[in-house]
Every structure is written in C-alpha cells, then in structure tokens.
Amino acid sequence: MQLAVVRHAGTCDLSSSWRRNSTVELMVVVAALLTGLASYYRDTLTQREQVFGPEDNGTAYASFQYGDETNDGSSTVAVTGGNGLAWTCDLRMTYQYGYCGFGLIFDQYHTGRGLDLTRFDSAIFTLDYEGSGESLRLVFKDKSPRYVELGAPDDEKVNQASIAISPGRHTVKIDLNQFSVAEWWKEGAQPTDELTRTRFDNVTSMEFITAADSEEGQQSLQIDKIAFTGQTMSAETWYSGVAVVWLLLIGAILFVRRGENRKWQRQLVESMQTTFDTIPHMVWSLDANGKASFNRRWKEFTGKNFGPSYWRELQQLVHPEDLRSAIKQWNAGIRLGAEFNIEFRISPCSGHHRWVLARAVPFRNDEGKVTGWYGTCTDIDDRVIAQQALHASIEKERRRSKQLKWTSEHDPLTRLPNRRAFEAKLDNIILDTVDNENTIGLLLVDLDYFKHTNDTMGHAAGDRLLRELAARLKQSVRRQDFVARIGGDEFAVILPGLRNDADLVAIGSGVAATIQLALNIGDHVVRPSASVGGAACWRGGELEAGELLMRADAALYDLKRSARGGFRMFESYMLDDVKKAAFQLARAREAIVDCSITAVYQPKVSIEGGAVAGFEALLRLRRPDGTLGLPDTLAEAFNDYELATKIGEAMQVRVIRDVRGWLDAGLAFGHVSINAAPAEFLRNDYAERLLDVLDRNGVPPSCIEVEVTEHVFVELGREYVARALDRLKSAGVAISLDDFGTGHSSLSYIRDFPVDLIKIDRSYTKLISQDDEIAALVMGLVHLARSLGLKVVAEGVETTQQLELLRAMGCHLAQGHLLGHPVESQQVPTCVAERATLVPNQLFSSQAA
C-alpha cells in the first residue's frame, strides 16, 4: 500500500495564530509570576503582629517581680538598668523549691480587660539570659468571673508552658497550643472544657518563673522584644483564592483554544500529507508485493534513506542483543495475521541505541485477506529508562525495608538481636513448649563495672569491649541458642532443648568463664567480669515469658549482691530478695529527689581528757513529719555505682555546710568523719570532688576525716582507692579505717595505704569485758596502732566497765551511746560545751552516775 501525497491547498493565518498564542503564553507567564509572588509573600501579607518592648513599660503594661518570701524563702528579685523588662534573681534554697518570678500586667488599671490573643498563634521573645537554669516556666493568666462560678480557686486561669534557655542572646518562639492549664488550678473545679482547656481571650498578665530544678545562684533575664504573631487568613483560604484565579484563566484559555480547534479541524483534511510527514512517529507501510514506504521521520531518526534492501538495513540498526528476539516476534505476528507490538533497541543517527515500540496492523481486502501491513515505530527510550528507574527504586525500597526491619530488631553496635527481638523470640519459644513439651533455659548476663570502664577509658573503649564480649558470648553457646543485647551492659541467651539443670549450669558457667578472659584495648589490658543468672522452664506451659525473665533476673541479682562474677541458678527464695532490693533502690532515688538525706553527729570523746575530739557524720532520712529515720531502707543503694555516688555527694554537701557554720560560730569541734562507700571510688575522682566541695565552702581539709571500711580495698578499682586516699592525705584530710580487725588482711592495709586512725569494731568492744581472748586481741590492736603512730577509736562503748578497760589499754578515743547519742547539727555546740566542762576524772563518774 502506497501513501498518497496530499499537499496543503488552503491558506493559514499564521501571523494571527502566533499573536494569539503569544498573548496566551504571556498571560500564563504573568499568572505564574503573580502566583509565585503570592506564595512567597503570603506570610508577610497575611501576618498580624503585636509587639511590646521596654519602651512600652508604664503604657501598654506594668512590670512586676517577686521572690519566694511568702514560702519562708530568701530568694530576691531586682529590676536592673531601669529597664522594665530586665530582672536579676538571687536564687536561694532556704525554701525547698526556691523560685523567682518576673511579670507584665496588661490590666494596669484593673478594668478586668487584658490582651485578646485569640487572633495570634505564637509568642516570640528576644532575650538575653545569664545563669545556670535550663528552662523557665511561662504563665499567661486569663481572667474571667466564670472560672470562680465553676469552682476554680480564682478568676484567673493559669495557662503555663516551659521554654528552654541557656546563657546568651536568644530568640525563643513558643506556640500557644503548647500551653496547658496548671493541674493545681483545676483541682476541685468542675471538669468542664471551659476550665480544662487553655484560653487566651483576656490575658491580664504574663509571668516568667524560674524552673523547679534550678540551682542556687544568680539568674539574669533581659527581654528586648515580645511579639505575638498570627495570620489574618489561613493558608487554605489563600491558596484556594489562587486556585480560583487559575481556574478562571484556564477556562478563558480553553474557550479561546476551542475556537481555534474548530478552524484547525477544517484545515486538517487539506494538510494531511504535511501532517503525515511531521508527526513525531516513524510511519511505515508494506504492500502485498513487499514494497515498503517510510515517512520523513525515519531519515531524521536513523539518518538513512531505505532502498530495496530495507530489510537488511533495518536489521543492521537493531541492537545485537535484541535482533533474534525481534525477528522471531515479527515472523510470528506475520503468520498469525493479527495486530502485534515489538519492543527493541535501534541505533539512531546519534549513535546511542534507543528503545522503540514497533506497532503493526494488517490491511485486509473485502474478502478479509491480508494484503498489506502498516504501522508506526515510536521512540520510547525515556519511558523504558523511567520504568527501569522505577524498578530499581522499588528494589532499593525493598532492600531498605528489609534493612529497616533488621535495624528495628538488632543492636547496631554488637549486631546482636535487641530487646524487642529477644522478647518476641522468648514469647514464641515459650508458646512452642506448650505444644511439644520442649524445655527452655534463660541466661541473663550483666557486665560488672561496665560504666566504670566507660568513665575511665572512654566510650570508644566501652564500645569495643561490648563488641568483643558479644562475639565471645556467641562463641560460648550452642548453634541453636539465641543471643541478644537487651540493655547497655546486659545480654540475654535463650537456650532451647535443655536436658536437665546440669546443661544450664554448664552453659552458664562457660559463658562467665569465657567473658572473664583478658583482652587488650589500646594500651590497656582489661579483665572483664560478668555475672550470669539462669532459670529454666522444664515443662510446656509451666511459665510465661515474663515469669521466666523475672526468675533469671532474681538469680542475677542474688549473685551480684553477694559476689560479682560467675553463674548462679535461680531458687525460689530469690524473688523476695529482688522485691526488697527494688524497694530499697526506689526509696533511695526518692530520697535523692526529695532532698530528704540529712546528717546527725555522734561525738568521739577523748578517753583521758573527756572532751569532744570530733564527730562521726551518720546518714539519716528526714521524714515528712520532720522526724529522722535510719538509713537501713537504703542499704541496697550503697552497692549501686550511681546511687552510692549521689548519696555520698549529698552527705558531703550537708556535712561540709554544717562544718562551715560551726567554724563561723567559732566552735572548737575537732574534726568530722565522713563515711565513703566502696562504689564511690569507682569514678576515680572521689578526692577531687570532695576537695572541690571543701574549697567552695571555705572549709580547711584538716577539719574532715574520710572513713573507709576494708571492703574498699578488695573491690574493683583498688588503684583508684589508693590514688584518692593519697590525694586526700596530701591535702590534709585524715584517713580512718573502720571495722578494723574484722577482715582478712587488715595489717597490709595499714602498710599499703595512708591510714591515720583505726576504729575497733563494735563487735569487739561489746565482748571486751566478758571474753579474755577478745580483751587480749583489742589490747594487741591498740599497742600495734600506737607503735605505728596511729590513733585508735573504740566504737560501740555502752558501759563504764568497757570504757575503763579501754583507758587502761591506752585507747585514745571512744564512741558510743554511753558517751553521747547522735545529735543534729544545731545541737553540736551544746554537746561540745557540756563535754568541755568535765575534768578528766569526772568522765567515768559522770557516766556511772
């Protein structure tokens, strides 16, 4: 079939069409430009703002400030620089939660009307801050007589939020929807939306209040600008208007185009050949004799004029990888005599192969016999590349999803399953035991003193240690066991298919032994230690996952409490110990937060002279009713690295402040001993911290004595203890060894550490008048100490007979209820004065009386 050549016989007003097209394009460009400007300047055009500054003081608002005097506090506030928006707070903790407040009153004349902030979305403050606080509480008080009618405490609703601050100049923005109504203000009122939701339609005042966790000291705040901002029109309304303009413009363009299309339709028939030659596809036809015709687009695309040998020339253009498949599909389509499509690559004149889509349609005569073919060849390279890119993107997303799933279930440092994966695995295995009666064991592995490693060697070393121990852990268990990292220094191992207790003990002991092998980290040789607790579920459905985990945790705790390192199997009594320990740790945290830790002082009396030679600071807990409680409910906290340090620091601050007060009063109190738990030395900066507190309070080191037990010398970090004691000793702090004689190597401690004084344990003092062997032992200890130039204190002196025996042995000091009960700091001067009036011979007679 040959294509007829039809030439355009009509005329076209190209000039008129060009002008119309230019006008439309100009309209679109202008509309697009206006749309861009409207989007760019939307905030500027629709924003409303109300600004206050220092210059508005006395006109738009009146500033005020207050301290915590109404709560018996001593914090004070002052306006600085004559600026109504600049305040300085001298924050003091006389009141437990000292505070200062600064504010602006917008209802200066008490008319009942303040600011209406309902038209604003946020508040912006430009300010300078100096101080140690990390946040300020921002309060907007909204006034309405309705609040009192609904049971509120007053007619000013307290809307509050917290803003983060730090020293320096800042611009702080806070959205009004971040505010909430203060809980104390809502108490006792009706639970209605009017009281429980924030409201800003009549804000009569605004206040800045120091945070509850602020430290003592000076805080300064200067506000240069307060701005309330909002929008006069929502983004939805604004862009809806823009969309309407565009719809009108598009409608006008379509109307114009519709008229043009009618004209072009009339000209279409006359310009068929021109259209045929200029269409973007390569058009071809093939008659019954095999003669082919191609339009101009073929030459433009391939650079070739096809002749009688077009078939060979076409094959040369096809990509070698696609040629065989293309010929096979072509021959199959011809045989079937039906329409078909083929995709393949051909080489255009540019030289780079491009994908094309060849469509073939049969031409049939009146009898339905195929007498020829015609079709098109379309450049689809961009589409194919886009599809390939889409497939690549889908594959990438599939890999990404797989990676995200892996990440959500694994620890990135050790590449072990995390706690989430562990809990799911444990639940599944527990469920399996119900069906198949399999046994399951669980190990919890806790790295001993890992935080100590982090603090002393750095987090990089800690990370390396974790990776190495994770690898060791996997190597020390069976292939079917499941190892996970469930916490910072905690691991878990699920052991399915155990035969008996011996299997669990063998694997648990092997894990502990493998972890304890020494390893090199940088220039250091580290000998890690791990405590392993184990529990088992021997019958299907016997335990739930949570119960099995609780048992293994109880075994781990029981091991760590008695002696870290090794393996321990769960026994039923351990659950009660865990509950008791959890209670004590929680009580310790409460005591730290509530600042209920305080000190009492028991006198140490000179046996020869009878006067007070010093005091021992003893920890007590201040109850809400003001009475004092013993610290036995905190015993477990002294085995905890962090809690022991925090409690010790709280005691240091309390005692040294009391000592400063006695020094200021001119009291001759001797010295005060402070007990140090073994865990406090693990940070390797115990001495520096104590000396810093002494320096900040102006207390001479000679006023303080640090009292340690023999346990500090056998725990991990013995070298840190030696360094701390040497540092304290060189600074003038005395060192005393408590419970002397109860350990296994007391004499070596006196030799190796800078001890000034030993304390005979109360268990010896109690039997000194009843057991000759004990008396002989005490006498030997006293003579040994005196020969080494050390002073001796006897603890637990309860009778005059004990006191007389100690005096005869040459003991220097005594301490016990016979000589004085522990007293609070304000009673220390009386205690010192009463002892000062005794002459030496009255010491025994007065106690006897």
BELVEN-V505087 format. One line per field, one symbol per residue. psi: psi as a letter, one per 20 degrees, with the letter a starting at -180 (. if undefined). A space follows every 50 residues. Layout:
BEGIN
psi=???
END
This chain:
BEGIN
psi=pqpqopqpiaqpnhgggggggggghgggggggghgghhggjggghjpqpp qqrhiipifhrpqrqqakhikkrjpqqqpqjjpikpqppnpqkgqgmqrq qqrpohmhjlijpbpojhjqhrppporpqpaiqirqpppoopppihghhj jqhajopopqrppprrqapqopppqhiiqqpphhhipirpmqhhhiqqqk imoiqpqppqqhjqrqapppppphppppqrpipqhggghggghgghgggg ggghgghgghhgghhhighhkggggghjqiqoqrqpahjjpqqqrhhghh gijqopbhkhghhghhhqphhigghggghghggghhkrprqpprproahi ippqpqoppppqpqahijpoirqraropokghgghggghgghgghghghg gggggghijqphgikqqahghggggggghghhhhhjkqqpqpppppppkg hggghhiqhghggggggghgggghhirrhiqopqojagkprqppnqkqha hhgggggghhgghghipqqpocjqopnqqqpppqrqoiqpjgqrghgghh ghhgggghghhgoqpaqpqpqhihghhgggghghghhggghggikjprqr ppqppphghirpiaqpppprporhjirqqqjhijghhiipggghgggghg ggggghggggghghikpnidrpppqpqhhhiiijkgghgghgggghjkpp hiiqpppqrihhiirpkhhhgggghgggghijpqpqoqkpiiailhhhgh giqmphqqppqhhghhjhjhohggghgggggghgghhjkqqpppqkoiqh ggggghghijpgqqprhhipqpqrhiighggggghhipqgiighhhhh.
END
